Amino acid sequence: MDDLVQKVIEKLKKRQASNKILFFNELPSPPDKQVFIDYGCVILKNVSVQLIKDLYSLKRDSAWTSWILSGLNYDVQFYIQVNEPIVNFIPRTMVLDWPINFIVGRNSLIVANYNKIISRGEIAALPDNALLIKTASQTLTDEGLEICNKKNIKIKIRTDENCIWLE
């Protein structure tokens, strides 16, 4: 019995440390759910605007949307890698509230903040090279802006919370 428990623990540790990179534009359909059993982190590259829209709308008839939502049930951490122009099509709510992370390029995490005034401390807690989405009504303190420059954090100002998608 102890041997079985040990094997399960080893499998879970291995899964937790394993990443799977998938190229959305090269796959005609999502892989099977075995990916969720073997990998704790899935990185989806070359994602289309349509997939982001389908996810935001929770479009269940989309095979990819259903697959991603199923992966969340397996406690898979998703990273969706997009090109910088596509950032404008990601609703701010998805960045703030969804259990999916968006990244630009190789290592720039897309982040957002709820606060009306974004302070130095909040910016300091962000990873280097992040891309901060803020609204026109949010203010960044002077010290926060200074930290953005030091940490190479880009700022994108949004006028519309939900981009072009209707709620």
C-alpha positions as protocol buffer text, in pm:
chain_id: "A"
residue {
  index: 1
  type: MET
  ca { x: 0 y: 0 z: 0 }
}
residue {
  index: 2
  type: ASP
  ca { x: 280 y: 245 z: 90 }
}
residue {
  index: 3
  type: ASP
  ca { x: 445 y: 169 z: -244 }
}
residue {
  index: 4
  type: LEU
  ca { x: 126 y: 262 z: -431 }
}
residue {
  index: 5
  type: VAL
  ca { x: 90 y: 587 z: -235 }
}
residue {
  index: 6
  type: GLN
  ca { x: 455 y: 670 z: -308 }
}
residue {
  index: 7
  type: LYS
  ca { x: 403 y: 611 z: -682 }
}
residue {
  index: 8
  type: VAL
  ca { x: 95 y: 834 z: -684 }
}
residue {
  index: 9
  type: ILE
  ca { x: 284 y: 1110 z: -502 }
}
residue {
  index: 10
  type: GLU
  ca { x: 574 y: 1082 z: -749 }
}
residue {
  index: 11
  type: LYS
  ca { x: 334 y: 1099 z: -1045 }
}
residue {
  index: 12
  type: LEU
  ca { x: 163 y: 1408 z: -900 }
}
residue {
  index: 13
  type: LYS
  ca { x: 497 y: 1582 z: -837 }
}
residue {
  index: 14
  type: LYS
  ca { x: 612 y: 1501 z: -1189 }
}
residue {
  index: 15
  type: ARG
  ca { x: 283 y: 1631 z: -1333 }
}
residue {
  index: 16
  type: GLN
  ca { x: 305 y: 1951 z: -1130 }
}
residue {
  index: 17
  type: ALA
  ca { x: 651 y: 2026 z: -1271 }
}
residue {
  index: 18
  type: SER
  ca { x: 568 y: 1929 z: -1632 }
}
residue {
  index: 19
  type: ASN
  ca { x: 475 y: 2174 z: -1907 }
}
residue {
  index: 20
  type: LYS
  ca { x: 317 y: 2098 z: -2243 }
}
residue {
  index: 21
  type: ILE
  ca { x: 349 y: 2347 z: -2528 }
}
residue {
  index: 22
  type: LEU
  ca { x: 80 y: 2329 z: -2796 }
}
residue {
  index: 23
  type: PHE
  ca { x: 60 y: 2536 z: -3113 }
}
residue {
  index: 24
  type: PHE
  ca { x: -306 y: 2626 z: -3158 }
}
residue {
  index: 25
  type: ASN
  ca { x: -269 y: 2710 z: -3528 }
}
residue {
  index: 26
  type: GLU
  ca { x: -111 y: 2371 z: -3604 }
}
residue {
  index: 27
  type: LEU
  ca { x: -376 y: 2154 z: -3439 }
}
residue {
  index: 28
  type: PRO
  ca { x: -704 y: 2091 z: -3621 }
}
residue {
  index: 29
  type: SER
  ca { x: -868 y: 1994 z: -3292 }
}
residue {
  index: 30
  type: PRO
  ca { x: -770 y: 1985 z: -2925 }
}
residue {
  index: 31
  type: PRO
  ca { x: -571 y: 1690 z: -2793 }
}
residue {
  index: 32
  type: ASP
  ca { x: -737 y: 1435 z: -2569 }
}
residue {
  index: 33
  type: LYS
  ca { x: -767 y: 1475 z: -2194 }
}
residue {
  index: 34
  type: GLN
  ca { x: -456 y: 1266 z: -2130 }
}
residue {
  index: 35
  type: VAL
  ca { x: -264 y: 1595 z: -2157 }
}
residue {
  index: 36
  type: PHE
  ca { x: -435 y: 1708 z: -1835 }
}
residue {
  index: 37
  type: ILE
  ca { x: -331 y: 1392 z: -1655 }
}
residue {
  index: 38
  type: ASP
  ca { x: 33 y: 1416 z: -1765 }
}
residue {
  index: 39
  type: TYR
  ca { x: 94 y: 1791 z: -1744 }
}
residue {
  index: 40
  type: GLY
  ca { x: 15 y: 2048 z: -1476 }
}
residue {
  index: 41
  type: CYS
  ca { x: 79 y: 2342 z: -1708 }
}
residue {
  index: 42
  type: VAL
  ca { x: -31 y: 2388 z: -2069 }
}
residue {
  index: 43
  type: ILE
  ca { x: 106 y: 2670 z: -2283 }
}
residue {
  index: 44
  type: LEU
  ca { x: -107 y: 2746 z: -2589 }
}
residue {
  index: 45
  type: LYS
  ca { x: 85 y: 2940 z: -2853 }
}
residue {
  index: 46
  type: ASN
  ca { x: -35 y: 3121 z: -3165 }
}
residue {
  index: 47
  type: VAL
  ca { x: -388 y: 3159 z: -3031 }
}
residue {
  index: 48
  type: SER
  ca { x: -649 y: 3325 z: -3252 }
}
residue {
  index: 49
  type: VAL
  ca { x: -873 y: 3617 z: -3161 }
}
residue {
  index: 50
  type: GLN
  ca { x: -1168 y: 3386 z: -3228 }
}
residue {
  index: 51
  type: LEU
  ca { x: -1058 y: 3148 z: -2951 }
}
residue {
  index: 52
  type: ILE
  ca { x: -1031 y: 3438 z: -2707 }
}
residue {
  index: 53
  type: LYS
  ca { x: -1382 y: 3549 z: -2805 }
}
residue {
  index: 54
  type: ASP
  ca { x: -1516 y: 3193 z: -2771 }
}
residue {
  index: 55
  type: LEU
  ca { x: -1356 y: 3159 z: -2428 }
}
residue {
  index: 56
  type: TYR
  ca { x: -1489 y: 3494 z: -2312 }
}
residue {
  index: 57
  type: SER
  ca { x: -1838 y: 3397 z: -2430 }
}
residue {
  index: 58
  type: LEU
  ca { x: -1797 y: 3048 z: -2279 }
}
residue {
  index: 59
  type: LYS
  ca { x: -1902 y: 2909 z: -2614 }
}
residue {
  index: 60
  type: ARG
  ca { x: -1953 y: 2541 z: -2528 }
}
residue {
  index: 61
  type: ASP
  ca { x: -1994 y: 2432 z: -2891 }
}
residue {
  index: 62
  type: SER
  ca { x: -1630 y: 2531 z: -2950 }
}
residue {
  index: 63
  type: ALA
  ca { x: -1414 y: 2221 z: -2905 }
}
residue {
  index: 64
  type: TRP
  ca { x: -1120 y: 2429 z: -2783 }
}
residue {
  index: 65
  type: THR
  ca { x: -1329 y: 2620 z: -2528 }
}
residue {
  index: 66
  type: SER
  ca { x: -1470 y: 2295 z: -2390 }
}
residue {
  index: 67
  type: TRP
  ca { x: -1121 y: 2145 z: -2380 }
}
residue {
  index: 68
  type: ILE
  ca { x: -975 y: 2441 z: -2187 }
}
residue {
  index: 69
  type: LEU
  ca { x: -1267 y: 2448 z: -1943 }
}
residue {
  index: 70
  type: SER
  ca { x: -1223 y: 2075 z: -1892 }
}
residue {
  index: 71
  type: GLY
  ca { x: -852 y: 2130 z: -1824 }
}
residue {
  index: 72
  type: LEU
  ca { x: -940 y: 2378 z: -1550 }
}
residue {
  index: 73
  type: ASN
  ca { x: -1138 y: 2098 z: -1383 }
}
residue {
  index: 74
  type: TYR
  ca { x: -813 y: 1897 z: -1379 }
}
residue {
  index: 75
  type: ASP
  ca { x: -640 y: 2192 z: -1208 }
}
residue {
  index: 76
  type: VAL
  ca { x: -424 y: 2261 z: -1513 }
}
residue {
  index: 77
  type: GLN
  ca { x: -257 y: 2602 z: -1521 }
}
residue {
  index: 78
  type: PHE
  ca { x: -307 y: 2754 z: -1867 }
}
residue {
  index: 79
  type: TYR
  ca { x: -87 y: 3015 z: -2031 }
}
residue {
  index: 80
  type: ILE
  ca { x: -217 y: 3160 z: -2354 }
}
residue {
  index: 81
  type: GLN
  ca { x: 59 y: 3320 z: -2555 }
}
residue {
  index: 82
  type: VAL
  ca { x: -46 y: 3597 z: -2793 }
}
residue {
  index: 83
  type: ASN
  ca { x: 119 y: 3853 z: -3017 }
}
residue {
  index: 84
  type: GLU
  ca { x: 116 y: 4207 z: -2884 }
}
residue {
  index: 85
  type: PRO
  ca { x: -152 y: 4337 z: -3125 }
}
residue {
  index: 86
  type: ILE
  ca { x: -392 y: 4068 z: -2998 }
}
residue {
  index: 87
  type: VAL
  ca { x: -368 y: 4210 z: -2644 }
}
residue {
  index: 88
  type: ASN
  ca { x: -625 y: 4469 z: -2751 }
}
residue {
  index: 89
  type: PHE
  ca { x: -876 y: 4187 z: -2801 }
}
residue {
  index: 90
  type: ILE
  ca { x: -838 y: 4037 z: -2453 }
}
residue {
  index: 91
  type: PRO
  ca { x: -1112 y: 4165 z: -2222 }
}
residue {
  index: 92
  type: ARG
  ca { x: -966 y: 4316 z: -1906 }
}
residue {
  index: 93
  type: THR
  ca { x: -1196 y: 4095 z: -1697 }
}
residue {
  index: 94
  type: MET
  ca { x: -1023 y: 3787 z: -1836 }
}
residue {
  index: 95
  type: VAL
  ca { x: -688 y: 3922 z: -1721 }
}
residue {
  index: 96
  type: LEU
  ca { x: -824 y: 4020 z: -1379 }
}
residue {
  index: 97
  type: ASP
  ca { x: -1054 y: 3732 z: -1291 }
}
residue {
  index: 98
  type: TRP
  ca { x: -999 y: 3427 z: -1506 }
}
residue {
  index: 99
  type: PRO
  ca { x: -787 y: 3129 z: -1397 }
}
residue {
  index: 100
  type: ILE
  ca { x: -594 y: 3158 z: -1724 }
}
residue {
  index: 101
  type: ASN
  ca { x: -276 y: 3360 z: -1769 }
}
residue {
  index: 102
  type: PHE
  ca { x: -199 y: 3553 z: -2085 }
}
residue {
  index: 103
  type: ILE
  ca { x: 156 y: 3617 z: -2199 }
}
residue {
  index: 104
  type: VAL
  ca { x: 308 y: 3818 z: -2481 }
}
residue {
  index: 105
  type: GLY
  ca { x: 618 y: 3688 z: -2650 }
}
residue {
  index: 106
  type: ARG
  ca { x: 838 y: 3462 z: -2445 }
}
residue {
  index: 107
  type: ASN
  ca { x: 802 y: 3596 z: -2094 }
}
residue {
  index: 108
  type: SER
  ca { x: 580 y: 3902 z: -2063 }
}
residue {
  index: 109
  type: LEU
  ca { x: 286 y: 3828 z: -1836 }
}
residue {
  index: 110
  type: ILE
  ca { x: -24 y: 4038 z: -1905 }
}
residue {
  index: 111
  type: VAL
  ca { x: -155 y: 4185 z: -1579 }
}
residue {
  index: 112
  type: ALA
  ca { x: -423 y: 4427 z: -1462 }
}
residue {
  index: 113
  type: ASN
  ca { x: -525 y: 4588 z: -1135 }
}
residue {
  index: 114
  type: TYR
  ca { x: -859 y: 4675 z: -974 }
}
residue {
  index: 115
  type: ASN
  ca { x: -743 y: 4981 z: -781 }
}
residue {
  index: 116
  type: LYS
  ca { x: -824 y: 5332 z: -895 }
}
residue {
  index: 117
  type: ILE
  ca { x: -473 y: 5440 z: -793 }
}
residue {
  index: 118
  type: ILE
  ca { x: -195 y: 5192 z: -871 }
}
residue {
  index: 119
  type: SER
  ca { x: 90 y: 5235 z: -625 }
}
residue {
  index: 120
  type: ARG
  ca { x: 462 y: 5172 z: -628 }
}
residue {
  index: 121
  type: GLY
  ca { x: 420 y: 4862 z: -411 }
}
residue {
  index: 122
  type: GLU
  ca { x: 170 y: 4705 z: -648 }
}
residue {
  index: 123
  type: ILE
  ca { x: 398 y: 4767 z: -945 }
}
residue {
  index: 124
  type: ALA
  ca { x: 700 y: 4635 z: -754 }
}
residue {
  index: 125
  type: ALA
  ca { x: 513 y: 4307 z: -695 }
}
residue {
  index: 126
  type: LEU
  ca { x: 468 y: 4253 z: -1071 }
}
residue {
  index: 127
  type: PRO
  ca { x: 716 y: 4042 z: -1265 }
}
residue {
  index: 128
  type: ASP
  ca { x: 976 y: 4215 z: -1480 }
}
residue {
  index: 129
  type: ASN
  ca { x: 877 y: 4270 z: -1844 }
}
residue {
  index: 130
  type: ALA
  ca { x: 505 y: 4246 z: -1765 }
}
residue {
  index: 131
  type: LEU
  ca { x: 243 y: 4423 z: -1971 }
}
residue {
  index: 132
  type: LEU
  ca { x: 4 y: 4622 z: -1750 }
}
residue {
  index: 133
  type: ILE
  ca { x: -346 y: 4688 z: -1881 }
}
residue {
  index: 134
  type: LYS
  ca { x: -501 y: 4987 z: -1710 }
}
residue {
  index: 135
  type: THR
  ca { x: -808 y: 5194 z: -1779 }
}
residue {
  index: 136
  type: ALA
  ca { x: -810 y: 5565 z: -1852 }
}
residue {
  index: 137
  type: SER
  ca { x: -974 y: 5621 z: -1512 }
}
residue {
  index: 138
  type: GLN
  ca { x: -691 y: 5449 z: -1323 }
}
residue {
  index: 139
  type: THR
  ca { x: -395 y: 5654 z: -1208 }
}
residue {
  index: 140
  type: LEU
  ca { x: -40 y: 5531 z: -1174 }
}
residue {
  index: 141
  type: THR
  ca { x: 165 y: 5706 z: -906 }
}
residue {
  index: 142
  type: ASP
  ca { x: 489 y: 5876 z: -1011 }
}
residue {
  index: 143
  type: GLU
  ca { x: 685 y: 5622 z: -806 }
}
residue {
  index: 144
  type: GLY
  ca { x: 486 y: 5343 z: -972 }
}
residue {
  index: 145
  type: LEU
  ca { x: 576 y: 5480 z: -1314 }
}
residue {
  index: 146
  type: GLU
  ca { x: 941 y: 5493 z: -1211 }
}
residue {
  index: 147
  type: ILE
  ca { x: 928 y: 5126 z: -1109 }
}
residue {
  index: 148
  type: CYS
  ca { x: 760 y: 5041 z: -1441 }
}
residue {
  index: 149
  type: ASN
  ca { x: 1058 y: 5191 z: -1621 }
}
residue {
  index: 150
  type: LYS
  ca { x: 1308 y: 5004 z: -1402 }
}
residue {
  index: 151
  type: LYS
  ca { x: 1127 y: 4671 z: -1442 }
}
residue {
  index: 152
  type: ASN
  ca { x: 1059 y: 4725 z: -1813 }
}
residue {
  index: 153
  type: ILE
  ca { x: 683 y: 4702 z: -1759 }
}
residue {
  index: 154
  type: LYS
  ca { x: 482 y: 4823 z: -2058 }
}
residue {
  index: 155
  type: ILE
  ca { x: 152 y: 5001 z: -2001 }
}
residue {
  index: 156
  type: LYS
  ca { x: -151 y: 4968 z: -2229 }
}
residue {
  index: 157
  type: ILE
  ca { x: -441 y: 5202 z: -2161 }
}
residue {
  index: 158
  type: ARG
  ca { x: -789 y: 5065 z: -2223 }
}
residue {
  index: 159
  type: THR
  ca { x: -1093 y: 5274 z: -2295 }
}
residue {
  index: 160
  type: ASP
  ca { x: -1328 y: 4976 z: -2306 }
}
residue {
  index: 161
  type: GLU
  ca { x: -1328 y: 4706 z: -2036 }
}
residue {
  index: 162
  type: ASN
  ca { x: -1454 y: 4435 z: -2269 }
}
residue {
  index: 163
  type: CYS
  ca { x: -1278 y: 4536 z: -2590 }
}
residue {
  index: 164
  type: ILE
  ca { x: -1512 y: 4478 z: -2879 }
}
residue {
  index: 165
  type: TRP
  ca { x: -1712 y: 4192 z: -2729 }
}
residue {
  index: 166
  type: LEU
  ca { x: -2066 y: 4244 z: -2614 }
}
residue {
  index: 167
  type: GLU
  ca { x: -2167 y: 4109 z: -2277 }
}
